[in-house]
Amino acid sequence: MKYTLVLCALLAGSALTARAQTPQLGRLFLSPEQRAQIDAQRYGPPAADPALAPPPPPPSPPPAPPVELNGVVLRSSGRSTVWLNQEAQNEPHNRLARDKSGAAGTLTLRLSTGQVVLLKPGQRYDPASGTVTEAQEAQP
């Protein structure tokens, strides 16, 4: 009986040590870098992260509408009123220039780009094409 107890104790002890020393299999096939390389060769490069992509450029602003000088009134006091696109513009928002004869009537129009355009009554400036035409010619 002692022999069986000793044998059981030895078997129990060997079972515990066998569980405590479970052999590790380790890496079975490849490292993560090698797997990524094989996947890249098989499926192509990984898709770009949309969060890292640069944003699309903003759309260009629409061209400014044409500007038509409908009329000019110069008072005896020296103050003037001009009509642009059927809207009255009082001083100091307008600047009238004098032509070669010395008569006022040409409007100096400064655009947001810094460009200066001279318009006479009845003329239209189209910012999209950069041309000045007679208003009657521009309408069909």
DSSP file with accessible surface (Angstrom, degrees, kcal/mol):
  #  RESIDUE AA STRUCTURE BP1 BP2  ACC     N-H-->O    O-->H-N    N-H-->O    O-->H-N    TCO  KAPPA ALPHA  PHI   PSI    X-CA   Y-CA   Z-CA
    1    1 A M     >        0   0  175      0, 0.0     4,-2.1     0, 0.0     5,-0.2   0.000 360.0 360.0 360.0 -38.8    0.0    0.0    0.0
    2    2 A K  H  >  +     0   0  173      1,-0.2     4,-2.5     2,-0.2     5,-0.2   0.851 360.0  56.3 -60.4 -37.0    2.9    2.3    0.7
    3    3 A Y  H  > S+     0   0  182      1,-0.2     4,-2.3     2,-0.2    -1,-0.2   0.906 107.3  47.2 -63.5 -39.6    4.1    1.6   -2.7
    4    4 A T  H  > S+     0   0   74      2,-0.2     4,-2.7     1,-0.2    -1,-0.2   0.887 110.6  52.1 -70.0 -36.6    0.8    2.7   -4.2
    5    5 A L  H  X S+     0   0  115     -4,-2.1     4,-2.5     2,-0.2     5,-0.2   0.920 111.6  46.3 -66.8 -40.4    0.7    5.9   -2.2
    6    6 A V  H  X S+     0   0   85     -4,-2.5     4,-2.5     2,-0.2    -2,-0.2   0.925 112.8  50.4 -66.6 -41.3    4.2    6.8   -3.2
    7    7 A L  H  X S+     0   0   77     -4,-2.3     4,-2.4    -5,-0.2    -2,-0.2   0.924 111.3  47.8 -64.7 -40.4    3.4    5.9   -6.8
    8    8 A C  H  X S+     0   0   78     -4,-2.7     4,-2.5     1,-0.2     5,-0.2   0.904 111.4  51.0 -66.8 -40.1    0.2    8.1   -6.7
    9    9 A A  H  X S+     0   0   66     -4,-2.5     4,-2.4     2,-0.2    -1,-0.2   0.913 111.0  48.1 -65.5 -40.6    2.2   11.0   -5.1
   10   10 A L  H  X S+     0   0  116     -4,-2.5     4,-2.3    -5,-0.2    -2,-0.2   0.917 112.2  48.8 -66.4 -41.1    4.8   10.8   -7.8
   11   11 A L  H  X S+     0   0  107     -4,-2.4     4,-1.9    -5,-0.2    -2,-0.2   0.909 112.2  48.3 -65.2 -41.6    2.2   10.7  -10.6
   12   12 A A  H  X S+     0   0   57     -4,-2.5     4,-2.0     2,-0.2    -2,-0.2   0.923 112.4  49.0 -65.3 -41.8    0.4   13.7   -9.1
   13   13 A G  H  X S+     0   0   34     -4,-2.4     4,-2.0    -5,-0.2    -2,-0.2   0.901 110.9  49.2 -65.2 -40.2    3.6   15.7   -8.7
   14   14 A S  H  X S+     0   0   62     -4,-2.3     4,-1.9     1,-0.2    -1,-0.2   0.866 109.0  53.8 -69.6 -31.4    4.6   14.9  -12.3
   15   15 A A  H  X S+     0   0   52     -4,-1.9     4,-1.8     2,-0.2    -2,-0.2   0.911 109.0  48.7 -68.3 -39.9    1.2   16.0  -13.6
   16   16 A L  H  X S+     0   0  121     -4,-2.0     4,-2.0     1,-0.2    -2,-0.2   0.910 112.3  47.2 -66.2 -42.4    1.5   19.3  -11.8
   17   17 A T  H  X S+     0   0   78     -4,-2.0     4,-1.5     1,-0.2    -1,-0.2   0.858 109.0  55.4 -69.4 -30.0    5.0   20.0  -13.2
   18   18 A A  H  < S+     0   0   65     -4,-1.9    -1,-0.2     1,-0.2    -2,-0.2   0.907 109.8  46.1 -68.8 -38.6    3.8   19.0  -16.7
   19   19 A R  H >< S+     0   0  198     -4,-1.8     3,-0.9     1,-0.2    -2,-0.2   0.889 111.1  52.0 -69.6 -38.9    1.0   21.6  -16.5
   20   20 A A  H 3< S+     0   0   86     -4,-2.0    -1,-0.2     1,-0.3    -2,-0.2   0.811 111.3  47.8 -69.3 -26.7    3.3   24.3  -15.2
   21   21 A Q  T 3< S+     0   0  154     -4,-1.5    -1,-0.3    -5,-0.2    -2,-0.1  -0.277  74.1 165.1-111.7  48.7    5.8   23.7  -18.0
   22   22 A T    <   -     0   0   90     -3,-0.9     2,-0.1    -2,-0.1    -3,-0.1  -0.455  43.4-115.1 -64.4 126.4    3.5   23.7  -21.0
   23   23 A P        -     0   0  109      0, 0.0     2,-0.4     0, 0.0    -1,-0.1  -0.424  23.6-129.7 -68.4 136.2    5.7   24.1  -24.0
   24   24 A Q        -     0   0  174      1,-0.1    -3,-0.0    -2,-0.1     0, 0.0  -0.734   7.5-154.4 -85.4 133.2    5.2   27.3  -26.0
   25   25 A L        -     0   0  145     -2,-0.4    -1,-0.1     1,-0.2     2,-0.0   0.794  28.8-166.5 -77.5 -29.9    4.7   26.9  -29.7
   26   26 A G        -     0   0   59      2,-0.0     2,-0.5     0, 0.0    -1,-0.2  -0.307  50.5  -8.5  77.1-160.9    6.0   30.3  -30.5
   27   27 A R        -     0   0  176      1,-0.2     4,-0.1     2,-0.1     0, 0.0  -0.593  61.0-167.6 -75.9 121.7    5.5   31.9  -33.9
   28   28 A L  S    S-     0   0  123     -2,-0.5    -1,-0.2     2,-0.1     3,-0.1   0.905  70.9  -6.6 -79.5 -43.7    4.1   29.3  -36.3
   29   29 A F  S    S-     0   0  177      1,-0.3     2,-0.3     0, 0.0    -2,-0.1   0.705 112.4 -14.3-118.4 -76.3    4.6   31.0  -39.6
   30   30 A L        -     0   0   53      1,-0.0    -1,-0.3     2,-0.0    -2,-0.1  -0.885  59.6-100.5-135.9 163.7    5.7   34.5  -40.1
   31   31 A S     >  -     0   0   15     -2,-0.3     4,-2.5     1,-0.1     5,-0.2  -0.343  44.5-104.3 -75.9 163.5    6.2   37.8  -38.2
   32   32 A P  H  > S+     0   0   68      0, 0.0     4,-2.4     0, 0.0     5,-0.2   0.886 122.7  53.0 -58.9 -35.2    3.5   40.5  -38.5
   33   33 A E  H  > S+     0   0  139      2,-0.2     4,-2.2     1,-0.2     5,-0.1   0.920 109.2  48.0 -66.8 -40.7    5.8   42.5  -40.9
   34   34 A Q  H  > S+     0   0   90      2,-0.2     4,-2.3     1,-0.2    -1,-0.2   0.903 111.5  50.4 -68.0 -38.3    6.3   39.5  -43.1
   35   35 A R  H  X S+     0   0  117     -4,-2.5     4,-2.7     2,-0.2    -2,-0.2   0.914 110.1  50.3 -64.6 -40.7    2.5   38.9  -43.2
   36   36 A A  H  X S+     0   0   59     -4,-2.4     4,-2.4    -5,-0.2    -2,-0.2   0.904 110.3  50.4 -63.8 -39.0    1.9   42.5  -44.1
   37   37 A Q  H  X S+     0   0  119     -4,-2.2     4,-2.0     2,-0.2    -2,-0.2   0.926 111.7  46.9 -65.3 -43.3    4.4   42.3  -46.9
   38   38 A I  H  X S+     0   0   61     -4,-2.3     4,-2.4     1,-0.2    -2,-0.2   0.926 112.6  50.2 -65.0 -41.7    2.8   39.1  -48.3
   39   39 A D  H  X S+     0   0   74     -4,-2.7     4,-3.3     1,-0.2     5,-0.4   0.898 108.9  52.2 -63.3 -38.9   -0.7   40.7  -48.0
   40   40 A A  H  X S+     0   0   40     -4,-2.4     4,-1.5     1,-0.2    -1,-0.2   0.898 111.7  46.3 -64.8 -38.1    0.6   43.8  -49.9
   41   41 A Q  H  < S+     0   0  143     -4,-2.0    -2,-0.2    -5,-0.2    -1,-0.2   0.889 118.9  42.0 -70.1 -34.3    2.0   41.6  -52.7
   42   42 A R  H  < S+     0   0  155     -4,-2.4    -2,-0.2    -5,-0.2    -3,-0.2   0.933 132.2  18.2 -78.4 -46.9   -1.3   39.6  -52.8
   43   43 A Y  H  < S-     0   0  170     -4,-3.3    -3,-0.2     1,-0.3    -2,-0.2   0.448 107.6-111.3-107.9  -3.4   -3.9   42.4  -52.5
   44   44 A G     <  -     0   0   29     -4,-1.5    -1,-0.3    -5,-0.4    -2,-0.1  -0.306  60.9 -31.0  92.8 175.9   -1.9   45.5  -53.4
   45   45 A P  S    S-     0   0  115      0, 0.0     3,-0.1     0, 0.0    -5,-0.0  -0.285  79.8 -91.4 -65.7 152.9   -1.0   48.3  -51.0
   46   46 A P        -     0   0  116      0, 0.0     3,-0.1     0, 0.0     2,-0.0  -0.286  50.6 -93.0 -64.2 150.5   -3.4   49.0  -48.2
   47   47 A A        -     0   0  101      1,-0.1     2,-0.1    -3,-0.1    -3,-0.0  -0.355  46.1-104.1 -63.9 143.4   -6.1   51.6  -48.8
   48   48 A A        -     0   0   89      1,-0.1    -1,-0.1    -3,-0.1     5,-0.1  -0.412  34.3-109.6 -69.5 144.1   -5.2   55.1  -47.8
   49   49 A D    >>  -     0   0   88      1,-0.2     3,-1.3    -2,-0.1     4,-0.8  -0.608  20.4-145.7 -73.8 121.3   -6.9   56.3  -44.6
   50   50 A P  T 34 S+     0   0  109      0, 0.0     3,-0.3     0, 0.0    -1,-0.2   0.796  97.8  62.2 -63.2 -22.8   -9.4   59.0  -45.6
   51   51 A A  T 34 S+     0   0   85      1,-0.2    -2,-0.0    -3,-0.0    -3,-0.0   0.799 105.8  45.9 -70.9 -25.5   -8.7   60.9  -42.4
   52   52 A L  T <4 S+     0   0  144     -3,-1.3    -1,-0.2     2,-0.1    -3,-0.0   0.604  90.7 102.0 -91.6 -11.9   -5.1   61.4  -43.6
   53   53 A A  S  < S-     0   0   54     -4,-0.8     0, 0.0    -3,-0.3     0, 0.0  -0.421  82.9-105.0 -72.2 145.3   -6.0   62.5  -47.2
   54   54 A P        -     0   0  113      0, 0.0    -1,-0.1     0, 0.0    -2,-0.1  -0.419  41.5-103.3 -68.5 147.0   -5.8   66.2  -48.0
   55   55 A P        -     0   0  114      0, 0.0    -3,-0.0     0, 0.0     0, 0.0  -0.339  41.9 -97.7 -68.2 152.1   -9.2   67.8  -48.2
   56   56 A P        -     0   0  113      0, 0.0    -3,-0.0     0, 0.0     0, 0.0  -0.350  47.9 -95.1 -66.9 151.1  -10.5   68.6  -51.7
   57   57 A P        -     0   0  116      0, 0.0     3,-0.1     0, 0.0     0, 0.0  -0.360  45.7-102.2 -66.2 147.0   -9.9   72.2  -52.9
   58   58 A P        -     0   0  115      0, 0.0     2,-0.0     0, 0.0     0, 0.0  -0.355  44.6 -96.1 -67.1 150.2  -12.8   74.5  -52.4
   59   59 A P        -     0   0  122      0, 0.0     0, 0.0     0, 0.0     0, 0.0  -0.343  44.4-102.1 -65.8 148.9  -14.9   75.3  -55.5
   60   60 A S        -     0   0  106      1,-0.1     0, 0.0    -3,-0.1     0, 0.0  -0.438  42.0-104.0 -70.7 145.0  -14.0   78.5  -57.3
   61   61 A P        -     0   0  113      0, 0.0    -1,-0.1     0, 0.0     3,-0.1  -0.330  41.1 -99.7 -68.5 150.7  -16.4   81.3  -56.6
   62   62 A P        -     0   0  114      0, 0.0     0, 0.0     0, 0.0     0, 0.0  -0.348  48.4 -92.1 -66.9 151.9  -18.8   82.2  -59.4
   63   63 A P        -     0   0   97      0, 0.0    65,-0.1     0, 0.0    -3,-0.0  -0.312  47.2 -99.8 -64.4 150.1  -17.8   85.1  -61.6
   64   64 A A        -     0   0   56      1,-0.1    64,-0.4    -3,-0.1     3,-0.1  -0.351  43.0-103.0 -66.5 149.2  -19.1   88.5  -60.6
   65   65 A P        -     0   0   95      0, 0.0    -1,-0.1     0, 0.0     0, 0.0  -0.337  47.0 -86.9 -70.3 157.3  -22.2   89.7  -62.4
   66   66 A P        -     0   0   44      0, 0.0     2,-0.5     0, 0.0    60,-0.2  -0.271  38.0-135.7 -61.6 151.1  -21.7   92.4  -65.1
   67   67 A V  E     -A  125   0A  28     58,-2.7    58,-3.3    -3,-0.1     2,-0.5  -0.955  19.1-168.1-112.6 124.4  -21.8   96.0  -64.0
   68   68 A E  E     -A  124   0A  28     -2,-0.5    17,-2.7    56,-0.2     2,-0.9  -0.950  16.9-144.0-116.2 130.1  -23.7   98.4  -66.1
   69   69 A L  E     +C   84   0B   0     54,-2.5    53,-3.3    -2,-0.5    54,-0.4  -0.823  22.8 176.8 -90.9 107.3  -23.5  102.2  -65.7
   70   70 A N  E     -     0   0B  45     13,-2.8     2,-0.3    -2,-0.9    -1,-0.2   0.795  55.6 -25.5 -85.4 -31.2  -27.1  103.4  -66.4
   71   71 A G  E     -C   83   0B  17     12,-1.0    12,-2.4    50,-0.1     2,-0.4  -0.983  46.2-138.8-175.3 164.9  -26.7  107.1  -65.8
   72   72 A V  E     -C   82   0B  41     -2,-0.3     2,-0.5    10,-0.2    10,-0.2  -1.000   8.9-169.4-137.2 134.7  -24.9  110.0  -64.1
   73   73 A V  E     -C   81   0B  64      8,-2.9     8,-2.4    -2,-0.4     2,-0.6  -0.992   4.7-170.2-124.6 123.4  -26.3  113.1  -62.5
   74   74 A L  E     -C   80   0B  79     -2,-0.5     6,-0.2     6,-0.2     2,-0.1  -0.957  14.7-149.0-113.5 116.5  -23.8  115.9  -61.5
   75   75 A R    >   -     0   0  114      4,-2.8     3,-1.8    -2,-0.6    -2,-0.0  -0.397  25.8-112.7 -81.6 162.9  -25.4  118.6  -59.4
   76   76 A S  T 3  S+     0   0  137      1,-0.3    -1,-0.1     2,-0.1    -2,-0.0   0.760 116.8  64.9 -67.0 -22.2  -24.3  122.2  -59.4
   77   77 A S  T 3  S-     0   0   86      2,-0.1    -1,-0.3     1,-0.1     3,-0.1   0.598 118.9-111.1 -74.7 -10.1  -23.0  121.7  -55.9
   78   78 A G  S <  S+     0   0   44     -3,-1.8    -2,-0.1     1,-0.4     2,-0.1   0.223  79.7 124.4  98.4 -14.0  -20.4  119.3  -57.3
   79   79 A R        -     0   0  129     -5,-0.1    -4,-2.8    12,-0.0    -1,-0.4  -0.461  43.6-159.8 -77.3 154.4  -22.0  116.2  -55.7
   80   80 A S  E     -C   74   0B   2     -6,-0.2    11,-1.0    -2,-0.1     2,-0.4  -0.918  17.7-157.4-136.3 160.1  -23.0  113.4  -58.0
   81   81 A T  E     -CD  73  90B   6     -8,-2.4    -8,-2.9    -2,-0.3     2,-0.3  -0.998  13.7-170.5-133.7 133.8  -25.2  110.3  -58.2
   82   82 A V  E     -CD  72  89B   0      7,-2.2     7,-3.3    -2,-0.4     2,-0.6  -0.912  16.9-136.8-122.1 153.5  -24.5  107.4  -60.5
   83   83 A W  E     -CD  71  88B  89    -12,-2.4   -13,-2.8    -2,-0.3   -12,-1.0  -0.955  20.1-177.4-113.1 115.7  -26.8  104.4  -61.3
   84   84 A L  E >  S-CD  69  87B  29      3,-2.5     3,-1.6    -2,-0.6   -15,-0.2  -0.971  76.8 -13.7-112.1 123.2  -25.1  101.0  -61.4
   85   85 A N  T 3  S-     0   0   70    -17,-2.7    -1,-0.2    -2,-0.5   -16,-0.1   0.900 130.0 -54.6  51.6  44.2  -27.3   98.1  -62.4
   86   86 A Q  T 3  S+     0   0  145    -18,-0.3     2,-0.4     1,-0.2    -1,-0.3   0.653 115.8 114.6  67.0  18.7  -30.4  100.3  -61.8
   87   87 A E  E <   -D   84   0B 127     -3,-1.6    -3,-2.5     2,-0.0    -1,-0.2  -0.977  67.5-122.0-121.8 131.9  -29.3  101.2  -58.2
   88   88 A A  E     -D   83   0B  52     -2,-0.4     2,-0.5    -5,-0.2    -5,-0.2  -0.458  22.8-165.6 -72.6 135.5  -28.4  104.7  -57.2
   89   89 A Q  E     -D   82   0B  55     -7,-3.3    -7,-2.2    -2,-0.2     2,-0.2  -0.974   7.7-162.6-123.0 114.1  -24.9  105.2  -55.7
   90   90 A N  E >   -D   81   0B  85     -2,-0.5     3,-1.8    -9,-0.2    -9,-0.2  -0.524  34.5 -50.7 -92.0 163.9  -24.3  108.5  -53.9
   91   91 A E  T 3  S+     0   0   59    -11,-1.0    -1,-0.1     1,-0.3     4,-0.1  -0.284 116.2  32.5 -60.9 153.2  -21.0  110.0  -53.1
   92   92 A P  T 3  S+     0   0  119      0, 0.0    -1,-0.3     0, 0.0    -2,-0.0  -0.896 112.8  65.6 -89.0  15.9  -18.5  109.1  -51.7
   93   93 A H  S <  S+     0   0  150     -3,-1.8     2,-0.3     2,-0.0    -2,-0.2   0.576 101.9  54.6 -77.2  -9.0  -19.1  105.6  -53.1
   94   94 A N        -     0   0   18    -14,-0.1     2,-0.4    -4,-0.1   -14,-0.1  -0.898  64.7-159.6-122.3 156.1  -18.6  106.8  -56.7
   95   95 A R        -     0   0  156     13,-0.4    13,-2.9    -2,-0.3     2,-0.4  -0.938   9.9-159.0-136.0 111.8  -15.7  108.6  -58.3
   96   96 A L  E     -E  107   0C  34     -2,-0.4     2,-0.3    11,-0.2    11,-0.2  -0.745   6.7-156.1 -92.6 137.5  -16.4  110.5  -61.5
   97   97 A A  E     -E  106   0C  30      9,-4.1     9,-1.5    -2,-0.4     8,-1.4  -0.758  16.2-120.5-107.2 157.2  -13.5  111.3  -63.8
   98   98 A R  E     -E  104   0C 168     -2,-0.3     6,-0.2     6,-0.2     5,-0.1  -0.778  23.4-137.0 -97.2 140.2  -13.3  114.1  -66.3
   99   99 A D    >   -     0   0   67      4,-2.3     3,-1.7    -2,-0.4    -1,-0.1  -0.160  41.8 -79.7 -82.1-171.1  -12.8  113.3  -69.9
  100  100 A K  T 3  S+     0   0  220      1,-0.3    -1,-0.1     2,-0.1    -2,-0.0   0.821 130.9  55.6 -64.1 -28.8  -10.4  115.2  -72.3
  101  101 A S  T 3  S-     0   0   98      2,-0.1    -1,-0.3     1,-0.1     3,-0.1   0.607 117.6-112.4 -80.1  -9.7  -12.9  118.0  -72.8
  102  102 A G  S <  S+     0   0   37     -3,-1.7     2,-0.3     1,-0.3    -2,-0.1   0.413  73.9 132.7  96.2  -3.2  -13.1  118.5  -69.0
  103  103 A A        -     0   0   50     -5,-0.1    -4,-2.3     1,-0.0    -1,-0.3  -0.680  54.6-128.7 -84.9 136.8  -16.7  117.3  -68.6
  104  104 A A  E     +E   98   0C  31     -2,-0.3    -6,-0.2    -6,-0.2     3,-0.1  -0.504  65.1 105.9 -78.1 151.9  -17.4  114.8  -65.9
  105  105 A G  E     +     0   0C  17     -8,-1.4     2,-0.5     1,-0.4    -1,-0.2   0.292  45.6 101.5 160.5 -13.5  -19.2  111.7  -66.8
  106  106 A T  E     -E   97   0C  15     -9,-1.5    -9,-4.1    -3,-0.2     2,-0.5  -0.840  61.6-141.3 -95.9 128.9  -16.8  108.8  -66.8
  107  107 A L  E     -EF  96 119C   4     12,-3.6    12,-2.4    -2,-0.5     2,-0.8  -0.766   1.7-144.9 -93.1 129.3  -17.0  106.6  -63.8
  108  108 A T  E     - F   0 118C  30    -13,-2.9     2,-0.6    -2,-0.5   -13,-0.4  -0.862  20.8-167.3 -91.2 112.4  -13.8  105.2  -62.3
  109  109 A L  E     - F   0 117C  29      8,-3.6     8,-2.9    -2,-0.8     2,-0.6  -0.912   6.7-159.1-108.1 117.2  -14.7  101.7  -61.0
  110  110 A R  E     - F   0 116C 152     -2,-0.6     6,-0.2     6,-0.2     2,-0.1  -0.866  14.2-148.6 -98.3 121.5  -12.2  100.0  -58.7
  111  111 A L    >   -     0   0   37      4,-3.1     3,-1.9    -2,-0.6     0, 0.0  -0.351  27.7-106.5 -83.7 166.5  -12.7   96.2  -58.6
  112  112 A S  T 3  S+     0   0  129      1,-0.3    -1,-0.1     2,-0.1    -2,-0.0   0.744 120.5  60.7 -65.2 -21.4  -12.0   93.9  -55.6
  113  113 A T  T 3  S-     0   0  110      2,-0.1    -1,-0.3     1,-0.0     3,-0.1   0.543 121.1-108.1 -80.7  -7.1   -8.9   92.7  -57.5
  114  114 A G  S <  S+     0   0   41     -3,-1.9    -2,-0.1     1,-0.4     2,-0.1   0.290  75.6 137.5  97.0  -9.4   -7.5   96.2  -57.5
  115  115 A Q        -     0   0   94     -5,-0.1    -4,-3.1     1,-0.0     2,-0.5  -0.420  46.6-139.7 -71.4 144.8   -8.1   96.6  -61.2
  116  116 A V  E     -F  110   0C  68     -6,-0.2     2,-0.4    -2,-0.1    -6,-0.2  -0.922  17.8-172.5-110.7 131.4   -9.5  100.0  -62.4
  117  117 A V  E     -F  109   0C   9     -8,-2.9    -8,-3.6    -2,-0.5     2,-0.5  -0.977  13.8-146.2-124.0 135.2  -12.2  100.2  -65.1
  118  118 A L  E     -F  108   0C 101     -2,-0.4     2,-0.4   -10,-0.2   -10,-0.2  -0.897  21.4-176.2-101.4 126.3  -13.5  103.4  -66.7
  119  119 A L  E     -F  107   0C   0    -12,-2.4   -12,-3.6    -2,-0.5   -14,-0.1  -0.966  13.2-157.9-124.3 140.2  -17.2  103.3  -67.7
  120  120 A K    >   -     0   0  108     -2,-0.4     3,-1.9   -14,-0.2   -51,-0.3  -0.742  47.9 -74.9-104.5 159.0  -19.3  105.9  -69.5
  121  121 A P  T 3  S+     0   0   62      0, 0.0   -51,-0.2     0, 0.0    -1,-0.1  -0.279 122.3  27.2 -55.3 134.3  -23.1  105.9  -69.2
  122  122 A G  T 3  S+     0   0   16    -53,-3.3    13,-3.8     1,-0.3    14,-0.4   0.449  97.1 117.0  91.3   2.8  -24.6  103.1  -71.3
  123  123 A Q  E <   - B   0 134A  33     -3,-1.9   -54,-2.5   -54,-0.4     2,-0.4  -0.737  48.3-154.2-104.2 155.8  -21.6  100.9  -71.0
  124  124 A R  E     -AB  68 133A  46      9,-3.4     9,-2.7    -2,-0.3     2,-0.5  -0.985   3.1-152.4-129.8 135.7  -21.3   97.5  -69.3
  125  125 A Y  E     -AB  67 132A   8    -58,-3.3   -58,-2.7    -2,-0.4     7,-0.2  -0.932   6.7-159.9-108.2 126.7  -18.3   95.8  -67.8
  126  126 A D  E  >> - B   0 131A  51      5,-2.5     4,-2.7    -2,-0.5     5,-0.9  -0.899   3.4-165.8-106.0 107.8  -18.2   92.0  -67.8
  127  127 A P  T  45S+     0   0   42      0, 0.0    -1,-0.1     0, 0.0   -63,-0.0   0.807  85.4  62.5 -64.2 -27.8  -15.7   90.6  -65.2
  128  128 A A  T  45S+     0   0   69    -64,-0.4    -2,-0.0     1,-0.2     0, 0.0   0.917 121.3  21.0 -65.4 -41.1  -15.9   87.1  -66.7
  129  129 A S  T  45S-     0   0   69     -3,-0.4    -1,-0.2     2,-0.2     3,-0.1   0.629  99.0-130.3-101.0 -16.8  -14.5   88.3  -70.0
  130  130 A G  T  <5 +     0   0   40     -4,-2.7     2,-0.3     1,-0.3    -2,-0.0   0.750  62.1 132.2  75.2  24.4  -12.8   91.5  -68.8
  131  131 A T  E   < -B  126   0A  65     -5,-0.9    -5,-2.5     2,-0.0     2,-0.5  -0.802  51.3-143.3-114.5 152.5  -14.4   93.5  -71.6
  132  132 A V  E     +B  125   0A  62     -2,-0.3     2,-0.3    -7,-0.2    -7,-0.2  -0.956  30.8 168.3-110.0 124.9  -16.3   96.8  -71.7
  133  133 A T  E     -B  124   0A  43     -9,-2.7    -9,-3.4    -2,-0.5     2,-0.2  -0.886  43.1 -91.0-130.1 164.3  -19.2   96.9  -74.2
  134  134 A E  E >>  -B  123   0A  72     -2,-0.3     4,-1.5   -11,-0.2     3,-0.6  -0.563  37.7-126.8 -71.0 140.0  -22.1   99.2  -75.0
  135  135 A A  H 3> S+     0   0    3    -13,-3.8     4,-1.1     1,-0.3    -1,-0.1   0.846 108.7  55.9 -63.1 -32.4  -25.2   98.0  -73.0
  136  136 A Q  H 34 S+     0   0  141    -14,-0.4    -1,-0.3     1,-0.2     3,-0.1   0.850 107.0  50.3 -68.6 -32.2  -27.3   97.8  -76.1
  137  137 A E  H <4 S+     0   0  140     -3,-0.6    -1,-0.2     1,-0.2    -2,-0.2   0.850 105.5  56.8 -72.4 -32.0  -24.8   95.5  -77.8
  138  138 A A  H  < S+     0   0   46     -4,-1.5    -1,-0.2     2,-0.1    -2,-0.2   0.793  94.5  75.1 -74.7 -27.4  -24.7   93.1  -74.8
  139  139 A Q     <        0   0  114     -4,-1.1     0, 0.0    -3,-0.1     0, 0.0  -0.679 360.0 360.0 -88.4 140.1  -28.5   92.5  -74.7
  140  140 A P              0   0  179      0, 0.0    -1,-0.1     0, 0.0    -2,-0.1  -0.304 360.0 360.0 -72.5 360.0  -29.9   90.1  -77.4
